[in-house]
């Protein structure tokens, strides 16, 4: 896993969700003179910086860690469905 966008162009209050993974960050950037927010997940913080710096250069404002509490390997996990026994 290098870089995953969880929410794109979202409300900044979504970063307060505790069901996000611990390695998720809210990225703040300017696009068309308007501030936008993305929530992304990456194994290293530098991967997030590299991606957004390549896209927005000097319009990248900030990125902070979200309030996520879930381990990254368990985020989005769904238990397998068991077949009924005869």
Secondary structure by P-SEA (a helix, b strand, c coil): cccccccccccccccccccccccbbbbbbbcccbbbbbbbccccaaaaaaaaaacccccccccccccccccccccccccccccccc
